[in-house]
Amino acid sequence: MKLTVQDIYNFPILEKMQLIAGKGGLKKAVIHCGILDYEYDKDVSSKYYDYNYQMDGFLTLTSFLYAKNDPNLIFDAVKKLVSKKGSGLIIKNIFKLPISDKVIKYANRMDFPIFILNDSYPFFEDIIVAINKAKELYESVYYTENKIKKLLTTHEDDRHTISNLIYDINPSLHDNFICLRFKYKYGHYSPNNYFEIERLLYDNNLIKPEDSIFYYDDGFIIIHSNHHYKVGEFSDLMETGFETLGNDILRNFRIGISRMHQFKENLATAVVESNHAASFHNDSAAPYIEYGALKTYQAILPYANQSYMQNYAQDYILPLSKYDSENRSEILSTVIEFVQCGGDIEKTGQRMGQHKNTIRNRLKKAGEILNLNPLALGDYESLAMAIRIHICSGQ
């Protein structure tokens, strides 16, 4: 997860800092930070080489001491910082220097964020320490995963801890958001493989400062947030994302999507929803499963692997599985499809490519094995509950 200018703008230590130009560049990554003292002073620029500015992604802090008698030097400095592909500029304006319209217009045109700090506090050293600490945490592949896991175990009444954890996960997160869980199908998922996916999404401008992407439990999670969602925006985003990542993402991952949540305090709920949806056993052609579409399965998913639930389901599943194994039949798969089709024999036949009479005969055989009638309401509900538990347990 990259540290962005937007994230730094949201630091509590910088709550009095004001953005005066370059709003379009808030999504830029901050790779380095440091203090500009005299480097771009016209009188010394030919004598001293600007070693600090040889890398992209540099966030610059300055008081413009050398420009206090000639504010026009500020424009020259901004131009040079932009040419060096700097991330932004924080001016501690203790000398009350005027920032000209020329500087503002140029920074806006170049999407180069400029901030003003009119107080003596915080000191530059404090800002640098805060930024470096945040960079170190953001660059740790397991940092956000650990924060999420702590969030999931925090009691919902502990709002102070929840608020702090959400801030740690992404200080730029908006209130309207959705969570996408990508769960690897084949065991352990290497962080190195995750980094390649993260790079692709960042390079294609699909992860904004208000979004998050992070490694999580043999897969990864994306949190997409926006103040106001437009009609079709999310579908377009998903389509673009799949095109960017390629078909392997669909082959190798189960993808679950939470409901839309209006308050970021519900982040834990969204993560759980997306995880449950990704755990749902799905053989359809849909590229992802939305939690809201699971309906009655929502109530079963959190408990599907509990021993009492499994014991109930196996009383129905094992006899059918054993019969299929001994007779090379498809009784269990037919019953599963029948339940997924809501007890509709004709629809089951269409999905399985079988005549409805074949489906009816298989259901009759299932009834003989289990000593019940799958077409009777009471027996159907008992059988359907076992099948739903079986599906929700991901077997």
N, C-alpha and C positions, 0 to 999 in steps of 0.2 A: 504494500500500500504506500503510495507516494504522499509526502508532505507537500501541500500546495500553499500558495500565497493566501488563498481563502482561509485555510486552516489557521495560519498565523494571525490573520486579521481577527479571528474569533478567540484568540488567547485571552483569558481573563486579565493577565498582566498588561495587556494592550487595549483595555476596554475604552480608554480615552483617545485612542488613535483614530484619526479620521481619514477616509479615502477621499482624495481630491481629484484624482484622474486615473484613467486606465482600467476602468472596471472590467473591460473585456479580457484582461489578462489575469484575473484572479485564479484561473484554473492552472496557471503555470506551476510546474514542480520547483521546489526549492532544494537544490543539491548542496549549496554552500552558502555561507553568510559571512559578512565581515564589515569593517568600518572603512569608509572612504574619508581620508584625512586631507591629503594634498595632491593625490595622484593626478587629478585633472586640472590643477592650477596651471594657467598658461605660462606662468613664470618658471615653473620647474618641470613641466611636462617633457621637455627635451632632455632633462638631466636624469630623471628617474623613470624606470620602466615599471608599468603597472602589473606587477607579478600577480596581484590578487585577482585579476580579471581575465585569466586565460582559459577559464572553463565556463560552459553554459550553466544556467540555473543559479546564478549568484544573486542573493538578496543583499542589497547594500544599505548600511546604516550610516548616516552622516549628520553633522550639525552645520555643514558648509561654513566652517570657520574661515576658510580662505576666501569665501565669497562675500563676507559681510560688508566689504567696501565696494563690491562690484557684483550685484545679484545676477547680472547677465551671464556670469560663469556657470550658473545653475543649468541654463539651457545647454551649454557645451557638455557638461557632465552627463546630463540625461541622454543626449545624442550618443555619446560614447558608450554609456551603459547599455543602451538599446542595441548598438552595433556589436557589443560583446554578448548579445543574447541573454542579458540579465533578466532575472525574474521580477524585480521590483526595487523600489527605493523607499526607505523610511527616513524622513527628515525630522530630527529633533530641533524644532525651530526656536531655540533659545535666544537667537539674535533677531527674532521677529522679521525675518527676511520676506519680502514680497515674492510670491510665486506668480510669474507673469502668465497672461493668457496664452502667450506663445508656447510656454512650457506645457500648460494644461492641454491645449489643442494637439500638440505633438504627441504627448503621452496617450491621449485618447485615441489618436489615429493609429498609433503603434501598439495599442493594447499593453501599455507599460504601466503597471500600478504605481502610483505615488501616494504615500501616506504622510500625514503631518502629526507630530506629537508636540503639543504646546507646553507640556509639563517637563520639569527636570527629571522626574521619575517616570518609568524605570530607567536605570542606567543601561548603556549599550551592552555592558558585560552581562547584565541580567537577561537581556533579550537574547543575546547569543547563546547563553547557557540554556534558556528555555527552548530555543529552536533546535540546538544540537541534541538535547534530551529527547525532544519530540521526534527528530529524525531517527535517532537510534531505536526508539520504540517502534516507529512505523516500519522500519526496515527489518524488524524481527518477524520472521514468517509466522511465528506462533503467538505474537503479541495480541492481535485482535481475536484469534480463536480463544485464548485464555480469558479475555475480557467477556466474550460472548458466553462462555461456559459459566463464568461467575455471575453474569446477568441472569442466566437461566435458573440459578440456585438461590437468587436473592428474593426474599419475601416481597410480595407486591406492595405491602404497606411501607416498606423501607424506601421511600421516594427519593431521599437524599442520595443514597447509594446508587439507585437506579439512574438518577440524573447524572451523577459523576461518571458512571460506567458508559453511558451513552455518549457523553462528551468525549471520553477517552477513545471510544470506537470511531467516532467521526464528529468533530466539533461543528462541521458545516451541514450536518443532516437536517433536512427539512421535515416538516410535520407530515406531509402527504408522502407515503412511501410504500414500497412493495419489496418483498424479499424473495430471492430466487436461490434455491438450493440445488447444486450440482453434485450428485452422489455417484461416485465411481462404482461401476458394476463388478469389477474384477479384483477386489481385495485392496491392497495397499496402493495409494496414489502418491507418487513422488512429488515433493515440493518443487523439484526442478521442472517437472512437467507443468506444474501450476504456474510457475514464473513465466513460462512461454505464453500461456493463455493471458496472463495479466498484461504482458508486454503488448500482445496483439490488440487487446481492447484499449489500452492507453494510446498506442500508436494511431489507432483509428478514431480517436477522440470519442469513444463510447463510455468512458468513465469520467464523470465530472467531479469537481470538488464536493458537491453535495451527495455523491454516490460513494459506495465502498465496494471493494472486492478484496477478499482475503481467503487464505487457505483455511480449510475447516474439515477435520475428521474424514480423511481420505476423500477429498473433493474440495469444493470451494463454495463460497456464498457471495452473491452480489446483492447489495441493497441499492435500489434506485429510488431517489426521492425528487420531488418537484413541488413548488408552491401550488401550481395549478396544472392539472393534467388536461390535455386537449383530447378530443375524441379521436381514437385511433392511434394516439401517440405511442402507447405501450406496445401494441401489435407491430407497429412499424419498427420500434426499437428492437423487439425480439427477432424480427425477420432480418434486420441488419446485423444483429449480433450473431445469428446462426450462419449467415453468409460469410462473416468475417472469420469465424472459428472453424468453419468447414463441417463436413458430414461426420467426422470423427466424434464431435461433441455429442451428437445424437446417438451414435453407436455405443459410446463408452460410458455415458452417464444417464442416470435417471434424473429428470429435472422436475422439481416441485416448486410451485409458486404460491405464495401466501395470498390472503385477501389484501385489498388496499386498506391501509390504516391511516387515520387522520392525525394521530398523535404519536410522536416519537417515543413516548413513554411505553407504548405497546410493542416495542421492538422485540422483546423476548417472545411475546405471543406470535409475532410474525415469523420469527426464526423457527419456532416449534411447528407452526402450520406448514411452512415450506419443507421442513424435514419430514413431517408426516406424509405430505403429498409425494415427496421423492421416494419414500419408502413403500408407497402403494404399488402393488404388483399390477403392471399394466402391459397388456399385449397389443394395445391398439396402435394405430399408425400415428397418433398425436405425438408431436415432439416433446410435449411437456404436460404435466397434470396440474390443474388449478385446485387448490384446497377447497374453494367454494363449491366446486363441482362434485365433491365426494359425498355430499349429503349425509345419509345415515352412517357412512363409514367414518365420518368425523368423530362420532362418539366411541367407535371401537378402536381406532388407531392407537390412542395412548395406552391401551391396556391389552392389545392383541397378543403380546408375548408373555403375559402373566400366566403362571402355571394353571390357574383355574380356568382361564380362557382356552388355553391349549388343550387341556383335558377334555373340555366340552367339545371342542372342534374335532379332536381325534376320534371320539366315539362315532363320528359320522365319516370322517375322511379315511381312516385306516381300512374299514371293511370294503369301501369302494376301491381304494388303491390296491388292496390285496386281490380283489376279484379281477381288476384290469390286468394285473401282473400275471395272473394264472391263465387268463383267457384271451390275452392280447386284444382287449376291448377298450372302449373309450367312454366308459360310464362316468367316471369322475370328471373328465373334461367337459362332458355334456352337461352334467349337473352344474358345474361352475358357470358355464356359458348361459344356462337356463336362468340362474340367479342373476347374473349380470344383465340379462335381458328383461329383468323384472317379471319373470314367470310367463313370458310370452313364447309359446312353442314355435309359432311361425317365424318370429324374428330370430329365435335360436337356430332354426334350420337354415335360414338365409345366411347367418354369420358363419355357420359351420359347413355350408355347402351341402346340406343334407335335406332330404324330404322330411316334412313335418311328421309323417308317420314313423320314420326312423327315429326321430327325436322322442316321439311319444313312447315307442317300444323301449328305448334306453332308459327313460324315466321310470317306466313300469318295472324294469329290471332293478333299478336303484331302489325302488320301493320294496321289492321282494328281499333284497339284501339287508335293508335297514328296518324292515317291518313297519313301513309307513306308506302314506300316499302323497307323493310330491305335489299332486294337483289339488289336494285338500288344503284349505287355508291354514289351519293350525299346524299341520305337519310341514307345509311349505315354509312357514315362518321359522320353525325349529331348525329345519335343514338349511335355510338361507342364512340364519345366524352363524351356523358352523362354517359355511362356505365363506361368509364375510370375514370371520376371524382368520380363516386360512389365507385369504387374499391379503388381509392387512398385515399379517405376519411376514409377508414377502416370500412365501415358499412357492 
